[in-house]
Each structure stands twice: as C-alpha cells, then as structure tokens.
Amino acid sequence: MVEKHVVVICAAVGALALAAAVLGIIGEATKSRSFVRYDGVNCVYRRTPAFDCGIAAAASLLTGQAILTAATGCWDGCRQRRSSSDHGRVGGYFASTLSWFLTILSTCAFLAGALRNDSAERRPKEGVASYYQCTVLVAGVFAGASFLSIAAAAVGIASYVATEGAASTVVSPSAELRVVLGQPQHL
C-alpha cells in the first residue's frame, strides 16, 4: 500500500514538471516574435513572453526536483535506512543522479531560451543565411527542454517511489527470526 505522503509528493512534483513543460511549449510558440528590426549595425530584439516562460519553467522544474530530493532524505546524506540492500541504494543513487542531470540540462535550455528572448541589441552573426543576418532562437529549444523536464520528473518520481517502497518493506531481523521460529509477534 502506498502511503499518503508519497502520493502527495509525487502529485506535486508531477504538477510542477507539467507546468514547466506547458510553459516551455508556450515559450516555443512565442519566441519567434522577438526580432524587431535591423538598425544597420545591430539586430534589435524585444522581450517576448518566452523570456518569462523560460524563467518560470526553470524555477518550477528546480522546485519539483528539490522537493523530491528533500523527500528522499538526500539532504542529509541519503539516510541508510531507506534501502535494505546495497543494490537498492546504488540504483536509487543512479536514478536520482540521472534525474538531476536531466533537470540541469532542461533548466539550462529553458534559461538559454529565455535569455535569447530578452530585449537587447546584438551584432548580426557572420555567415548566417537569414534576414539581415539577424537570428531568433533555434526551433525546438523550449520543446526539448519541456521533454527533458517530463523525463527528469518521471525518473525522479520512480526513484522516490522505489526508495519509499524499499524503506517500507524493511523488516527488522529480530521480527523475521521470531516468525521463522514460530514465536508470536508483538506490535
């Protein structure tokens, strides 16, 4: 049976990851409106909603990952009571590390997309075949970050549920010995 706090934490993290993904899709849809004009020397860009969406998506994803990390107890060195075997701990560490890696990749993509959609003047790129050699953010940066945010949350939630499941199935050796010997259990 899954405990109530596990369901609440998983739902919260899932909602934050979904919010990050939706904000990323909105950012992808609004990023093309950033180019304004070429003034003869610089490309002039205006701030678009993609800037705010990228910042909010990165914050949402990092918040969800921090919740998962705090919930699993990794702030205090991944408590040893969480798993009954070394294999379980190694798997949990691997999944948690993979989740953080995906989160960092996604956050960097969200922030890069946001910064490219801020109001600014930039020199045109040499050798770029575009209108006045001014560019907008490459298609797919926000969409890719959205996909990575969902993947990071899925791996993190799976790691958390596995860790919590391992913690709830740990039985003290003395209780196992009493059951084997046929002695009654006192709860």
C-alpha positions in Angstrom: 0.0 0.0 0.0 1.3 3.4 -1.0 1.4 5.9 1.8 -0.5 9.2 1.5 2.6 11.4 1.7 4.2 9.6 -1.2 1.1 10.2 -3.4 1.0 13.9 -2.4 4.7 14.4 -3.1 4.5 12.6 -6.4 1.5 14.6 -7.4 3.1 17.9 -6.5 6.3 17.1 -8.4 4.3 15.8 -11.4 2.3 19.0 -11.4 5.4 21.2 -11.3 7.0 19.2 -14.1 3.8 19.5 -16.2 3.7 23.2 -15.5 7.3 23.5 -16.7 6.5 21.6 -19.9 3.5 23.7 -20.6 5.4 26.9 -20.1 8.1 25.5 -22.4 5.6 24.9 -25.1 4.2 28.4 -24.7 7.7 29.8 -24.8 8.3 27.8 -28.1 5.2 29.3 -29.6 6.0 32.9 -28.7 9.8 33.0 -29.3 9.6 33.9 -33.0 8.2 37.4 -32.2 11.5 38.6 -30.6 13.1 40.1 -33.7 12.1 43.7 -34.3 14.4 45.3 -36.9 18.0 45.7 -38.1 19.2 49.3 -37.5 22.2 49.0 -39.8 24.6 47.8 -37.2 22.8 45.7 -34.6 19.8 43.4 -34.6 17.2 44.8 -32.3 15.1 42.3 -30.3 12.1 42.9 -27.9 11.3 40.9 -24.8 8.7 38.2 -25.5 6.5 36.0 -23.3 9.1 33.3 -24.0 11.5 35.1 -21.6 9.1 34.9 -18.6 8.0 31.3 -19.6 11.6 30.1 -19.7 12.4 31.6 -16.3 9.2 30.3 -14.7 9.7 26.8 -16.3 13.2 26.6 -14.9 12.1 27.6 -11.4 9.2 25.2 -11.5 11.4 22.3 -12.5 14.0 23.1 -9.9 11.4 23.4 -7.2 10.0 19.9 -8.0 13.4 18.4 -8.0 14.3 20.0 -4.7 11.0 18.6 -3.2 11.9 15.1 -4.4 15.5 15.4 -3.0 14.2 16.6 0.3 11.5 13.9 0.5 14.0 11.1 -0.1 16.3 12.4 2.6 19.2 13.1 0.4 19.9 16.5 2.0 21.3 14.6 5.0 23.4 12.1 3.1 20.7 9.8 1.8 19.8 8.1 5.0 20.9 4.5 5.2 17.5 3.3 6.5 16.0 3.8 3.1 17.1 0.6 1.5 17.8 -2.9 2.8 20.4 -3.7 0.2 23.4 -2.1 -1.4 21.9 -2.7 -4.9 18.8 -0.7 -3.9 20.9 2.2 -2.7 23.1 2.2 -5.8 20.0 2.1 -8.1 18.5 4.9 -6.1 21.6 7.0 -6.3 21.9 6.3 -10.0 18.2 7.3 -10.7 18.5 10.4 -8.5 21.7 11.5 -10.2 20.1 10.9 -13.7 17.1 12.9 -12.6 19.3 15.8 -11.5 21.3 15.6 -14.7 18.2 15.8 -16.8 16.9 18.6 -14.7 20.1 20.6 -15.1 20.0 20.1 -18.9 16.4 21.2 -19.1 17.0 24.2 -16.8 20.0 25.3 -18.9 17.9 25.0 -22.1 15.0 27.0 -20.5 17.4 29.7 -19.3 19.2 29.9 -22.7 15.9 30.2 -24.5 14.8 32.9 -22.0 18.0 34.9 -22.4 17.7 34.8 -26.2 14.2 36.3 -25.9 15.1 39.3 -23.7 15.1 42.8 -25.1 18.6 43.5 -26.4 20.7 44.7 -29.3 23.1 42.2 -30.7 25.5 42.2 -33.6 24.4 40.0 -36.5 26.1 36.7 -36.9 28.5 36.4 -39.8 27.8 33.7 -42.4 24.2 33.1 -41.2 21.7 33.0 -44.0 18.8 34.9 -42.5 17.0 38.2 -42.9 19.7 40.8 -42.4 21.8 38.1 -40.7 19.7 38.5 -37.6 18.6 35.3 -35.9 16.0 34.2 -33.5 16.3 31.2 -31.2 16.6 27.9 -33.0 13.3 26.0 -33.1 13.0 23.2 -30.5 15.0 24.6 -27.6 11.9 25.1 -25.4 10.2 22.0 -26.7 13.3 19.9 -26.0 13.6 21.4 -22.5 9.9 20.5 -22.0 10.5 16.9 -22.9 13.6 16.8 -20.6 11.6 18.2 -17.7 9.0 15.5 -18.0 11.7 12.8 -18.3 13.5 14.3 -15.2 10.3 14.2 -13.2 9.5 10.7 -14.3 12.9 9.3 -13.3 12.9 11.3 -10.1 9.4 10.1 -9.1 10.3 6.5 -10.0 13.4 6.7 -7.8 11.4 8.2 -4.9 8.7 5.6 -5.1 11.2 2.8 -5.3 13.1 4.3 -2.3 10.0 4.7 -0.3 8.9 1.2 -1.2 12.2 -0.3 -0.1 12.0 1.7 3.1 8.5 0.4 3.9 9.5 -3.3 3.2 12.5 -3.3 5.5 11.7 -5.7 8.4 13.9 -5.9 11.5 16.0 -9.1 11.7 14.6 -10.0 15.1 11.0 -9.9 13.8 12.0 -12.2 10.9 13.7 -14.6 13.3 10.6 -14.8 15.5 8.4 -15.6 12.6 10.7 -18.3 11.4 10.9 -19.8 14.9 7.1 -19.6 15.2 7.0 -17.1 18.1 4.2 -14.6 18.2 4.8 -11.0 17.1 4.2 -8.2 19.5 3.4 -5.0 17.6 
